[in-house]
Amino acid sequence: MEKVNVLITGAGGGGVGEQIIKCLKLSELSVYMICTDIGRASKGFAEVDKGYLVPKADDPRYLEKILKICKSEGVKIIFPGSEKELSIISNYRALFESNDICLGINSKEVIDVCMDKNKTLDFLEKNCIEIQKHWNVASHEDMDKIDVFPVVLKPSVGGGGSANTFVAQDKKELELFGEYLLSIYDVFTVQEYIGDPEHEYTVGVMSGQNGEYINSIAVKKNILSGLSNRMKIPNRTGRAELGDIIAISSGVSQGRIGKFKEVTEPCKKIANALKSKGPINIQGRIHNGKFYVFEINPRISGTSPLRAMVGYNEPEMLIRERILGETIQSDFEYREADIVRGLSEILIDDEKIKNITDFTT
């Protein structure tokens, strides 16, 4: 099989780019991996065939450098490894497609809706999908409308890995965290905190480039483990149905992987309503027998290597369909298993770092 040249951006820092590299290493496909990052001390550079230093995604030179790498390396498909790069590459997809470079991403319409949590919640509400109470907050007065606790405060755009996400158990905490978020964002999202940490899921749904459903998979998350929670605090609300501990996932998900039809079936309907044409990842909890959606990430998941380990390899599916022209069998079988994560170390060889091509100038 002829090698497929693949570019993975943002390949360091434990982000999605690194997870995509893990998936491709598990794949049966023959791939030549090129990665980019903004700093030399990137784990991705130690694990791929060739690496490039590039400017940050918001740098005016970014697109020019990425396109130049693609042309010089004969790249067939790009996998953006960070949300900022995903957004920019999505907006300029015509530039890449005109140069016969495929994008391993969803449609612009899906990305635009799902990259903004307020737009996502509006979409879910309009499509009669279960969501908890929520508010858009752009001023102190908006916080006065919030009439239930606890609540989760998070950025409307960005905030990957639960960055700048807080739980307020009362009005005083709401005002404290809310004022802080208003000092750095024009608007942020507040959602009612529901359910207990034992019933949280991350669900992947893959759709074909023409919108047809391919398959779905779920991780029943263990968010109380050390790596997997961003926040873990005693429940002081008196609401026993929320459990003794209020917890927010860190984004480093682990747990039981399987079909879990109680969550994959409603998520399949969400993908259909979105007219998804690629990977999406849906976060939510089961509460009172219903699956409530927190947010939708319109990209390959940070749990993608866990999924690949049981036979559900999202980057491989995208290459097979979009580059090799294969038809992916719908609802193909994969294993169910418990998968846990830990820390690992990697030595970044000085000689390899010397061979990294610097495209930042």
C-alpha positions, 0 to 999 in steps of 0.5 A: 500500500502506498504511503499517505502523507498526513499533516497533524498540527498542534502535536504537543502539550497533550492535546488532540494533535498528540492523540491523533498521532497515537491513533495513526500509530495504531492504524494498519494504514501506511502513513508518513506523518508530518507534524507542526508545533510552535515550540521545539520541546514538543512530544509530537516531534519525537514521534513522527517522521518529520517536524516543522516549527510554525507561527501561532495560529493567529499569526498572519503568516500561519496559513502561508506556512501550513500551505507551504509545508503541505505542498513541499511534503505532498500532504494528502490530508490535514488533521488540526490538533487545536481548536484555534487551528481547526477554526482557521483551517475550516474558514480557509478550506477552499484554499486547501481544497484548491491545492488538492489537500483534504481536510479531516474535519467536519463541515463549516456549518457544524464547526461554526455552531459547535465551536460556540457553546451558546449557539450549540445550546440554542441548536439543541433547544430548537431541536427539542434535545434535552438540555439543562437550564442555561444563560448567556451572560454578558453583564452583571445584570444577566447574572441576576436572572440565574435562579438555580444552584449549583451552576457551571460557568464556562467560556462560550468559545474556547475553554478546551480541557475545561479551562476557565470553567468554574462551579458556583454553589451559591450567589456569592460564588456566582458573582465572584467567578462571573465578574472574573469571566466578564473581565476576560470575555465579552460573554460566557455561558452558565449551565445548571449543574446536573446529575452525579459524576458517576454518570458522565459520558463522552460520545463520538459519532462519525458521519461520512462526507455526504452526511450518512451515519457510520458509527458511534462509541461512548466512554463512561467516564471516571472523572473522580480519578486524579488525571480526569477532574479539573475540579472536585469539591464537596457538595454544599447545596443540600441536593442529595441527587447530585452526590457527595462530590461536585466534579468537572472533567479535566478533558483527560477522559478514561473509563469504560468504552462501549456501545452504551445505547442509552447515550449513543442512540440520542447522540446519533439523532443529534448528529443527524439533526446537525447534518454532520459530515465527519467526527463530532464528540458529545459531552453529557450526563444521564440524569433522571433517566435522560441524557443531557448534553453539555456541549458538542466538540466538532472534531476528533476527540481527545479520547480517540486513541482509547477508541482506536485501541478497541477498533474504532479509529477515527483518523483512519476512517477519515483517511480510508473514506476521503483519501482511499475512497473506501466505504466504511461499513456502518455500525462495524463491531469493536471491542468493549473494555476498561481503559485507564490513563497515566503519565509517561515520559519521552526523551526528545533527542537533541539530534532529532530536534536539530533536524526540525525545520523552522518555518517561523520566520 
